Amino acid sequence: MPEDGRLDPAQLFPAAREVWLEIGFGGGEHLASQARAHPDVGFVGVEPFVTGVARLLAEMTAGGLGNIRIFPDDARLLLPALPDGSLGRIFVLFPDPWPKKRHHKRRIVNPETVAEFARLLRPGGELRIATDDVGYARWILAACLAEPRLEWLAERAADWRERPADWPPTRYEQKALAAGRRPVYFRFRRRTD
Ligand SMILES: C[S@@+](CC[C@H](N)C(=O)[O-])C[C@H]1O[C@@H](n2cnc3c(N)ncnc32)[C@H](O)[C@@H]1O
């Protein structure tokens, strides 16, 4: 462990070029797919839901995926323990929207966690967030646009209304689409200056 008490995730993957983090991976389909597509990257997946962890472990075993580590608990316990600039990408896909105003404080994307994401990303690193909840989409966008270290990577509506080709689908997204809801896909870059 480094002297400042932080955990360096790169030590988990000595051969990897960088480390990517997924928060609330659910059944793990996006994480497993990214890990297959990027064998030179180390992946940390965070998910407190034990059935999701079991699903991903089964997929890792079946697919021989050695570049994933799992933190089976609340992401807010892990984030403060990671060093500045230690992550190349952070994914938060379809986080629970907590639509009632009195529950907004439970939202995993909020101004405090967005500041943590900006701290954890290396310059040029990327934050990806998806949601199918219109109110949460506005809230996420406001929090990320207010963070001066992040830059929204959208130039036209299709950039956030359509899922990019290198962004594998998730189980929750399929449910949202089947129910007629239209997700949004936000990408932000950690500024280099
Ligand atoms: C709506 S589901 C989406 C799952 C998956 N990302 C998908 O798109 O299918 C939200 C997930 O976030 C997880 N979650 C909720 N709070 C969390 C937290 N504080 N830290 C990490 N994961 C959390 C839940 O257990 C759940 O699996």
The ligand as an SDF file (V2000), in Angstrom:
LIG
                    3D

 27 29  0  0  0  0  0  0  0  0999 V2000
  -30.3580   -0.1900  -12.5540 C   0  0  0  0  0  0  0  0  0  0  0  0
  -29.0300   -1.2280  -12.2070 S   0  0  0  0  0  0  0  0  0  0  0  0
  -28.0360   -1.1900  -13.6720 C   0  0  0  0  0  0  0  0  0  0  0  0
  -27.0980   -2.3620  -13.7780 C   0  0  0  0  0  0  0  0  0  0  0  0
  -26.2030   -2.3900  -15.0320 C   0  0  0  0  0  0  0  0  0  0  0  0
  -25.2650   -1.3050  -15.0420 N   0  0  0  0  0  0  0  0  0  0  0  0
  -27.0130   -2.3890  -16.2950 C   0  0  0  0  0  0  0  0  0  0  0  0
  -26.9930   -1.3600  -17.0200 O   0  0  0  0  0  0  0  0  0  0  0  0
  -27.6820   -3.4090  -16.5810 O   0  0  0  0  0  0  0  0  0  0  0  0
  -28.0480   -0.2930  -11.0580 C   0  0  0  0  0  0  0  0  0  0  0  0
  -26.9540   -1.1140  -10.3920 C   0  0  0  0  0  0  0  0  0  0  0  0
  -26.1510   -0.2800   -9.5370 O   0  0  0  0  0  0  0  0  0  0  0  0
  -25.8510   -1.0160   -8.3640 C   0  0  0  0  0  0  0  0  0  0  0  0
  -25.5710   -0.0510   -7.2900 N   0  0  0  0  0  0  0  0  0  0  0  0
  -26.4760    0.6740   -6.5930 C   0  0  0  0  0  0  0  0  0  0  0  0
  -25.8650    1.4470   -5.6970 N   0  0  0  0  0  0  0  0  0  0  0  0
  -24.5370    1.2180   -5.8280 C   0  0  0  0  0  0  0  0  0  0  0  0
  -23.3830    1.7090   -5.1540 C   0  0  0  0  0  0  0  0  0  0  0  0
  -23.4990    2.5930   -4.1560 N   0  0  0  0  0  0  0  0  0  0  0  0
  -22.1670    1.2620   -5.5380 N   0  0  0  0  0  0  0  0  0  0  0  0
  -22.0680    0.3660   -6.5450 C   0  0  0  0  0  0  0  0  0  0  0  0
  -23.1260   -0.1420   -7.2190 N   0  0  0  0  0  0  0  0  0  0  0  0
  -24.3430    0.2740   -6.8580 C   0  0  0  0  0  0  0  0  0  0  0  0
  -27.0950   -1.8590   -8.1110 C   0  0  0  0  0  0  0  0  0  0  0  0
  -26.8240   -2.9930   -7.2910 O   0  0  0  0  0  0  0  0  0  0  0  0
  -27.4800   -2.2520   -9.5270 C   0  0  0  0  0  0  0  0  0  0  0  0
  -26.8750   -3.4650   -9.9330 O   0  0  0  0  0  0  0  0  0  0  0  0
  1  2  1  0
  2  3  1  0
  2 10  1  0
  3  4  1  0
  4  5  1  0
  5  6  1  0
  5  7  1  0
  7  8  2  0
  7  9  1  0
 10 11  1  0
 11 12  1  0
 11 26  1  0
 12 13  1  0
 13 14  1  0
 13 24  1  0
 14 15  1  0
 14 23  1  0
 15 16  2  0
 16 17  1  0
 17 18  1  0
 17 23  2  0
 18 19  1  0
 18 20  2  0
 20 21  1  0
 21 22  2  0
 22 23  1  0
 24 25  1  0
 24 26  1  0
 26 27  1  0
M  CHG  2   2   1   9  -1
M  END
$$$$
